[in-house]
Amino acid sequence: MAQLMTEKLSLGEITRREVEKYVGHTHGAVMYSLFDDKQQRYGVVIIPEADSERPAYVAVMARIVGSYIVIDEDGTLDKPLYQALMVNAGIPRDQIVLAYKGEKLPHIH
């Protein structure tokens, strides 16, 4: 039986955990995590094999700003990061900003 987590995770810890799930193997490329816990920035970059003509690119990139998770990039097709944050971590949609879709942070005091 799985033991329930009793500690409360920070937004940074939650975001890092969910972004890390995007690292894996893909045909013809290597995926690397890019985490900066101090500045609370979390991403995954995809580096194609040497014989590929496609340049490296960011699969997902998110950062914490105050009490918001700002998603700057999400190139996933079948499992958007904002949905993973909502379903897996219970983050409310109004606490997630999809900057890559033009959403803006609310005015923070």
Backbone bond lengths (Angstrom), bond angles and torsions (degrees), N, CA, C in turn:
res aa  C-N    CA-C-N  psi(-1)  N-CA   C-N-CA  omega(-1)  CA-C   N-CA-C  phi
1 M - - - 1.451 - - 1.531 108.64 -
2 A 1.311 116.60 133.70 1.462 120.99 -179.30 1.518 110.25 -71.49
3 Q 1.304 114.32 138.85 1.461 119.64 179.64 1.525 108.78 -86.41
4 L 1.318 117.70 134.52 1.459 122.10 179.82 1.518 110.54 -70.64
5 M 1.348 115.47 142.60 1.470 119.35 176.51 1.522 108.43 -76.60
6 T 1.314 116.20 129.95 1.452 119.72 179.86 1.517 112.20 -100.80
7 E 1.322 117.49 -16.92 1.458 119.21 179.96 1.525 110.65 -88.92
8 K 1.306 115.85 148.70 1.463 120.73 178.65 1.525 107.90 -93.59
9 L 1.314 116.15 126.79 1.452 121.34 -179.50 1.527 110.43 -86.71
10 S 1.330 116.17 147.54 1.460 121.08 175.69 1.530 109.12 -76.26
11 L 1.325 116.68 164.98 1.462 120.25 176.44 1.521 111.00 -58.62
12 G 1.327 116.57 -37.89 1.460 120.27 178.07 1.517 111.85 -63.19
13 E 1.316 116.82 -44.39 1.468 120.66 179.61 1.528 111.13 -64.98
14 I 1.309 116.22 -40.80 1.468 120.96 178.35 1.524 110.18 -64.19
15 T 1.320 116.56 -47.26 1.462 121.15 -178.72 1.517 110.91 -63.31
16 R 1.327 116.97 -44.26 1.465 120.67 178.16 1.528 110.12 -58.85
17 R 1.312 116.95 -45.78 1.460 121.63 -178.84 1.529 111.37 -60.15
18 E 1.330 116.79 -44.80 1.464 120.04 -178.25 1.523 111.84 -71.94
19 V 1.328 118.20 -39.77 1.468 121.20 178.18 1.525 110.28 -64.60
20 E 1.315 116.80 -39.22 1.464 121.41 -178.54 1.531 111.67 -59.73
21 K 1.297 118.01 -27.15 1.469 122.07 179.17 1.531 112.22 -66.72
22 Y 1.332 117.54 -15.98 1.457 120.90 179.75 1.525 112.73 -83.58
23 V 1.321 117.76 -11.58 1.458 121.47 177.93 1.524 107.84 -77.39
24 G 1.306 115.82 132.58 1.455 120.18 179.61 1.507 109.62 -175.84
25 H 1.288 115.30 -162.73 1.463 120.45 179.61 1.513 109.21 -100.05
26 T 1.301 115.23 141.39 1.451 120.57 176.13 1.519 107.52 -139.07
27 H 1.292 116.57 150.98 1.458 121.07 -177.42 1.531 110.66 -64.38
28 G 1.307 116.56 123.52 1.459 121.60 173.82 1.508 116.02 78.39
29 A 1.338 117.77 13.38 1.466 119.87 -178.95 1.529 110.44 -157.10
30 V 1.315 114.62 163.28 1.460 121.80 175.74 1.521 107.35 -117.66
31 M 1.334 116.09 138.06 1.462 121.31 179.74 1.524 109.13 -107.60
32 Y 1.326 116.35 133.62 1.455 122.28 179.86 1.528 110.18 -124.36
33 S 1.323 115.28 142.27 1.462 119.57 173.51 1.522 109.03 -85.98
34 L 1.308 115.67 145.58 1.462 123.39 176.44 1.523 106.98 -127.19
35 F 1.325 116.67 101.17 1.455 120.56 -176.40 1.518 110.54 -119.50
36 D 1.319 116.24 133.88 1.455 123.38 174.26 1.527 106.28 -129.90
37 D 1.324 115.97 91.75 1.464 120.29 -176.88 1.527 112.09 -66.43
38 K 1.320 117.58 -32.22 1.465 120.19 -179.19 1.535 111.03 -64.17
39 Q 1.325 116.28 -44.54 1.465 120.31 179.46 1.527 112.39 -94.68
40 Q 1.316 116.77 -0.27 1.461 124.18 178.40 1.528 112.31 55.60
41 R 1.329 114.36 58.25 1.462 122.64 176.88 1.527 107.45 -126.90
42 Y 1.345 115.83 134.18 1.456 120.42 -172.40 1.521 109.46 -140.47
43 G 1.335 115.58 128.87 1.452 118.16 -178.80 1.512 113.47 -153.82
44 V 1.321 114.01 171.94 1.464 122.73 174.55 1.521 106.80 -133.28
45 V 1.330 115.33 129.23 1.456 121.55 178.18 1.530 108.00 -113.40
46 I 1.330 115.48 146.17 1.456 121.41 179.34 1.526 108.01 -113.49
47 I 1.338 115.45 123.84 1.460 122.31 -179.67 1.534 107.64 -111.37
48 P 1.328 117.97 110.08 1.463 120.28 179.09 1.527 111.16 -66.02
49 E 1.336 115.41 159.46 1.455 120.42 177.09 1.523 109.63 -62.35
50 A 1.325 116.01 160.46 1.464 122.31 -174.02 1.528 113.56 -55.55
51 D 1.309 119.41 -33.35 1.463 120.52 -176.48 1.534 113.32 -85.52
52 S 1.308 117.72 3.56 1.459 121.54 179.76 1.526 110.57 -83.11
53 E 1.313 115.74 146.35 1.462 119.90 176.21 1.523 111.93 -90.30
54 R 1.322 116.44 -9.61 1.463 120.19 -179.82 1.532 109.47 -80.50
55 P 1.326 117.87 135.76 1.471 120.02 177.65 1.537 111.13 -76.75
56 A 1.300 115.80 168.43 1.468 120.96 174.08 1.527 108.45 -62.28
57 Y 1.334 116.06 151.30 1.457 118.88 178.89 1.526 110.43 -151.54
58 V 1.320 114.83 160.63 1.453 122.12 -179.23 1.524 108.48 -88.15
59 A 1.335 116.03 125.01 1.465 120.33 177.40 1.525 109.85 -81.18
60 V 1.334 116.40 -52.52 1.468 122.17 176.01 1.522 109.10 -140.82
61 M 1.326 116.12 146.49 1.462 122.05 177.15 1.517 107.99 -148.92
62 A 1.332 115.93 127.76 1.462 120.84 179.69 1.521 109.78 -140.22
63 R 1.330 115.27 157.56 1.469 121.07 178.06 1.517 108.46 -146.42
64 I 1.315 114.13 160.95 1.462 120.66 178.65 1.523 107.98 -102.90
65 V 1.326 116.12 130.84 1.461 122.65 175.22 1.521 106.07 -131.22
66 G 1.320 116.25 106.95 1.456 120.21 -177.11 1.512 110.06 61.17
67 S 1.326 116.76 -121.64 1.464 121.00 179.95 1.531 111.79 -103.00
68 Y 1.337 116.69 21.90 1.462 121.92 -178.34 1.527 111.10 -118.11
69 I 1.332 114.47 149.29 1.456 121.62 169.63 1.523 105.70 -103.50
70 V 1.327 116.17 117.76 1.457 121.56 179.84 1.528 107.23 -102.56
71 I 1.315 115.84 120.09 1.462 120.68 178.09 1.525 107.20 -98.77
72 D 1.339 115.49 109.30 1.463 121.18 -177.19 1.523 112.84 -83.00
73 E 1.322 116.66 -27.62 1.469 120.74 179.83 1.515 109.09 -149.61
74 D 1.309 115.68 141.01 1.459 121.17 173.43 1.518 107.30 -151.47
75 G 1.324 114.96 96.73 1.457 121.13 -178.57 1.514 112.43 -95.21
76 T 1.315 117.39 13.30 1.462 120.02 179.40 1.522 109.18 -75.77
77 L 1.301 115.98 149.05 1.463 119.61 -179.50 1.521 112.11 -100.16
78 D 1.325 116.96 -35.62 1.456 119.26 -171.07 1.520 115.63 -113.43
79 K 1.324 118.48 -8.85 1.466 119.53 179.23 1.529 110.83 -146.26
80 P 1.329 116.40 80.15 1.462 120.43 -178.99 1.528 112.17 -59.35
81 L 1.320 115.50 141.87 1.464 121.37 -178.81 1.525 111.43 -59.42
82 Y 1.322 118.35 -40.56 1.469 118.59 -177.60 1.525 111.03 -61.34
83 Q 1.335 117.36 -36.01 1.464 119.77 177.77 1.526 111.17 -68.35
84 A 1.335 116.99 -39.93 1.464 120.56 177.83 1.522 110.22 -61.83
85 L 1.320 117.28 -41.41 1.467 121.14 178.98 1.528 111.00 -63.88
86 M 1.317 117.04 -39.92 1.461 120.92 -179.78 1.531 111.26 -71.39
87 V 1.327 117.44 -48.43 1.465 121.72 -174.86 1.523 112.04 -74.63
88 N 1.324 117.14 -49.53 1.472 121.07 -174.18 1.524 113.50 -80.12
89 A 1.330 117.20 -30.42 1.468 119.86 -172.99 1.526 113.47 -118.12
90 G 1.334 117.65 -6.32 1.459 119.95 178.38 1.516 114.75 71.54
91 I 1.329 117.16 23.65 1.468 120.43 178.48 1.532 107.89 -76.63
92 P 1.341 118.23 127.09 1.470 119.96 179.00 1.530 111.24 -66.68
93 R 1.323 116.50 144.61 1.471 121.13 -178.14 1.526 111.65 -57.49
94 D 1.340 117.86 -34.34 1.466 119.28 -178.61 1.527 113.22 -73.12
95 Q 1.314 117.28 -1.61 1.468 121.97 176.18 1.532 110.55 -103.09
96 I 1.334 116.08 2.77 1.462 122.36 -179.31 1.523 108.60 -116.85
97 V 1.330 116.38 128.24 1.459 122.37 179.68 1.521 108.08 -110.80
98 L 1.327 116.63 122.07 1.459 121.87 178.43 1.524 108.92 -92.68
99 A 1.318 116.05 80.06 1.462 121.34 -177.65 1.533 111.19 -61.36
100 Y 1.330 117.10 -34.36 1.467 120.42 179.78 1.524 112.11 -66.59
101 K 1.328 117.94 -14.13 1.466 122.41 176.41 1.527 111.42 -106.41
102 G 1.336 116.71 9.73 1.460 120.61 176.75 1.515 115.55 91.80
103 E 1.335 118.43 1.04 1.464 119.65 177.93 1.531 109.69 -69.31
104 K 1.317 115.12 146.59 1.459 121.88 -179.28 1.524 110.46 -112.62
105 L 1.311 115.80 150.75 1.466 121.04 173.19 1.519 109.19 -65.69
106 P 1.326 117.42 139.08 1.466 118.43 172.48 1.530 109.30 -64.53
107 H 1.300 116.77 160.29 1.463 120.45 177.21 1.507 109.53 -61.23
108 I 1.332 116.39 121.35 1.468 121.54 -179.15 1.522 108.43 -102.10
109 H 1.310 115.82 127.81 1.482 120.76 -179.74 1.497 110.24 -84.34
